[in-house]
Amino acid sequence: MTLAAETVGEPAVNIAIFGLFVVVTLVIVIRFSRSNRTATDFYAGGRAFSGRQNGIAISGDYLSAASFLGIAGAIALTGYDGFLYSIGFLVAWLVALLLVAELLRNTGRYTMADVLSFRLREGPVRTAAAISTLAVSLFYLLAQMAGAGGLVNLLLGVSGTWGQNLTIAVVGILMIVYVLVGGMKGTTWVQIIKAVLLVLGAALMTFWVLGKAGFNLSSLLGDAAATSPAGEAVLNPGVRYGASDTTKIDFVSLSMALVLGTAGLPHVLMRFYTVPTAIQARRSVAWAIGIIGCFYLFTLVLGYGAMYLVGADKINAAPGKANAAAPLLAFELGGTLLLGIIAAVAFATILAVVAGLTITASASFAHDVYNSVLKKGAAVAHQEVRVARITAVVIGVVAIVGGILAKDQNVAFLVALAFAVAASANLPTILYSLFWKRFNTRGALWSIYGGLISAVVLIVFSPVVSGKPGGASMIKDSSVDFHWFPLDNPGIVSIPLAFLLGWLGTVTSRERADEARQAEMEVRSLTGAGAERADAEPVSTESAAEPTPV
């Protein structure tokens, strides 16, 4: 590991840039923590962010290490098929804009469960939604933590098992500090800064790569194809997902998970509550689509640039393989300094995403399980926030332990599971709740638990976990093979199954929807009327005139 770090840069420079970023963001988090006076401040940033600010923050939340490192690497190795990831991630935002953003903002308060339980039996539905939220968030966290450990270990020259474990622990501790001190306000500003750095860094590398090709994209693509072992096939679909009928079906399954799962990701949905109105929620998504769209266009140039300037052999020989394509390209373009900057941007990306995931999971447990289910809504705001903070610490510790255990595993498995659960369990239930008047509690429970269980079971018994040749599965021993599901992603089965179970549970139940609550939800979701909330409840029992910071 030390040798690899020395090969791609100077650890001292990377440490200095990392340290500068951590200090700057901690100062920002502490600065904004002073204005955390209510539960709404801690959970939703006081709903004080504009559509533009929230759109940039959503971009920071959404563009994880998988987007920056993973997609560029996938394009560098497979060409056109790798770019299909970018298309799927971007198109997903149209689903969020058209079906989720405004309606969710009008109907909910802090979490996804607010919407799902609006007209159904609160206890079981909130519990199911919280379990789904925690499952998605935890597996997403494990992937980010493992990715953070691998990136920092590579670029800082950390070697040895204990050194790698310590790196993951430090990332987890920083994540916990950001959430505990800054809440949603501090986390949002970290995400805004990270999004700006990420887009600027990607733009700089993109124009640099195009400059080496005479600012001629066709020339770049031709040069990349000439250096690729696959030749001109990398300019057409089929290198990765056209080898067999199974891989073609697998691509359809993955596309379903990416496109539909995004609109069900809890940490993305929670961002819609940080704006004051539904109009701003729509503007948030519009800004996010623009920024994310530009970024994914940059990945096209970066991926083919890495294919041309770095080469598949060097990428495959590096630690992390495809994930090393962007850092190796940065080193090839600008040497140690550019590599250090891009490494810091990637580190910022991971920190912002894990902080957003942690605050989402902790808010879901405190608001949906502790207050709404265990305390029957009787807990005061400061008690709820205290539980959220304790939960954030617990989640952080679990993420650190899980990241350490998963540091040598295939983290793509964890990301795929997170998207599969979100697409299977969350989105069907949200759409049924918003648009189907007859939908009831049994339908919600069958949909959530059915989607969750089916997605997990199918992935556990898929080639992602065992059975792939060459030790490409999560279990590296190729002699261990217990898979019976042929696809890497279960979306093509688990998503329709979740919709079916939601319908079946509803039509077989004698429960009838509360017509008054249904009418109120419909009016509120479509018009925003009656959506004003008592958001200024202080988080302490002291006078609201002089609230104690959370």
HUGILIN-V483587 format. One record per backbone hydrogen bond with DSSP energy under -0.5 kcal/mol. CO is the residue of the C=O (numbers start at 1). NH is the residue of the N-H. Records with the same first field share a line. If there is no record, write none. Layout:
CO = NH  NH
This chain:
1 = 5
2 = 6
3 = 7
4 = 8
5 = 9
9 = 11
10 = 13  14
11 = 15
12 = 16
13 = 17
14 = 18
15 = 19
16 = 20
17 = 21
18 = 22
19 = 23
20 = 24
21 = 25
22 = 26
23 = 27
24 = 28
25 = 29
26 = 30
27 = 31
28 = 32
29 = 33
30 = 34
31 = 34
32 = 35
33 = 36
35 = 37
36 = 550
37 = 539
38 = 42
39 = 43
40 = 44  46
41 = 45  185
42 = 184
44 = 47
45 = 48
49 = 276
50 = 54
51 = 55
52 = 56
53 = 57
54 = 58
55 = 59
56 = 60
57 = 61
58 = 62
59 = 63
62 = 64
64 = 67  68
65 = 69  70
66 = 71
67 = 72
68 = 72
69 = 73
70 = 74
71 = 75
72 = 76
73 = 77
74 = 78
75 = 79
78 = 81
79 = 82  83
80 = 84
82 = 85  86
83 = 87
84 = 88
85 = 89
86 = 90
87 = 91
88 = 92
90 = 93
91 = 94  95
92 = 96
93 = 97
94 = 98
95 = 99  100
96 = 100  101
100 = 104
101 = 105
102 = 106
103 = 107
104 = 108
111 = 114  115
112 = 115  116
113 = 117
115 = 118
119 = 514
121 = 125
122 = 126
123 = 127
124 = 128
125 = 129
126 = 130
127 = 131
128 = 132
129 = 133
130 = 134
131 = 135
132 = 136
133 = 137
134 = 138
135 = 139
136 = 140
137 = 141
138 = 142
139 = 143
140 = 144
141 = 145
142 = 146
143 = 147
144 = 148
145 = 149
146 = 150
147 = 151
148 = 152
149 = 153
150 = 154
151 = 155
152 = 156
153 = 157  158
160 = 164
161 = 165
162 = 166
163 = 167
164 = 168
165 = 169
166 = 170
167 = 171
168 = 172
169 = 173
170 = 174
171 = 175
172 = 176
173 = 177
174 = 178
175 = 179
176 = 180
177 = 181  182
178 = 182  183
179 = 183
182 = 185  186
183 = 187
184 = 188
185 = 189
186 = 190
187 = 191
188 = 192
189 = 193
190 = 194
191 = 195
192 = 196
193 = 197
194 = 198
195 = 199
196 = 200
197 = 201
198 = 202
199 = 203
200 = 204
201 = 205
202 = 206
203 = 207
204 = 208
205 = 209
206 = 210
207 = 211
208 = 212
209 = 213
210 = 213  215  216
211 = 214
213 = 216
215 = 217
216 = 220
217 = 221
218 = 222
219 = 223
220 = 224
221 = 225
222 = 226
223 = 227
224 = 228
228 = 231
230 = 233
231 = 234
232 = 235
233 = 236
234 = 80
236 = 239
238 = 242
244 = 248
245 = 249
246 = 250
247 = 251
248 = 252
249 = 253
250 = 254
251 = 255
252 = 256
253 = 257
254 = 258
255 = 259
256 = 260
257 = 261
258 = 262
261 = 264
262 = 265
265 = 268  269
266 = 270
268 = 271
269 = 272
270 = 273
271 = 274
272 = 275
274 = 49
277 = 281
278 = 282
279 = 283
280 = 284
281 = 285
282 = 286
283 = 287
284 = 288
285 = 289
286 = 290
287 = 291
288 = 292
289 = 293
290 = 294
291 = 295
292 = 296
293 = 297
294 = 298
295 = 299
296 = 300
297 = 301
298 = 302
299 = 303
300 = 304
301 = 305
302 = 306
303 = 307
304 = 308
305 = 309
306 = 310  311
311 = 315
312 = 316
313 = 317
314 = 318
315 = 318
318 = 321
320 = 323
321 = 324
322 = 325
324 = 328
325 = 329
326 = 330
327 = 331
328 = 332
329 = 333
330 = 334
331 = 335
334 = 337  338
335 = 339
336 = 340
337 = 341
338 = 342
339 = 343
340 = 344
341 = 345
342 = 346
343 = 347
344 = 348
345 = 349
346 = 350
347 = 351
348 = 352
349 = 353
350 = 354
351 = 355
352 = 356
353 = 357
354 = 358
355 = 359
356 = 360
357 = 361
358 = 362
359 = 363
360 = 364
361 = 365
362 = 366
363 = 367
364 = 368  369
365 = 369  370
366 = 371
367 = 372
369 = 373  374
370 = 375
371 = 377
375 = 378
380 = 383  384
381 = 385
382 = 386
383 = 387
384 = 388
385 = 389
386 = 390
387 = 391
388 = 392
389 = 393
390 = 394
391 = 395
392 = 396
393 = 397
394 = 398
395 = 399
396 = 400
397 = 401
398 = 402
399 = 403
400 = 404
401 = 405
402 = 406
404 = 407
406 = 409
409 = 411
410 = 413  414
411 = 415
412 = 416
413 = 417
414 = 418
415 = 419
416 = 420
417 = 421
418 = 422
419 = 423
420 = 424
421 = 425  426
422 = 426  427
425 = 429
426 = 430
427 = 431
428 = 432
429 = 433
430 = 434
431 = 435
432 = 436
435 = 437
436 = 439
440 = 444
441 = 445
442 = 446
443 = 447
444 = 448
445 = 449
446 = 450
447 = 451
448 = 452
449 = 453
450 = 454
451 = 455
452 = 456
453 = 457
454 = 458
455 = 459
456 = 460
457 = 461
459 = 462
461 = 484  485
462 = 465  466
463 = 468
464 = 474
465 = 475
468 = 471
469 = 472
474 = 476
476 = 478
477 = 480
479 = 481
480 = 467
484 = 486
485 = 463
490 = 493  494
491 = 495  496
493 = 497
494 = 498
495 = 499
496 = 500
497 = 501
498 = 502
499 = 503
500 = 504
501 = 505
502 = 506
503 = 507
504 = 508
506 = 509
513 = 515
514 = 518
515 = 519
516 = 520
517 = 521
518 = 522
519 = 523
520 = 524
521 = 525
522 = 526
523 = 527  528  529
524 = 528
528 = 531
533 = 535
534 = 537
535 = 40
537 = 39
543 = 546
544 = 547
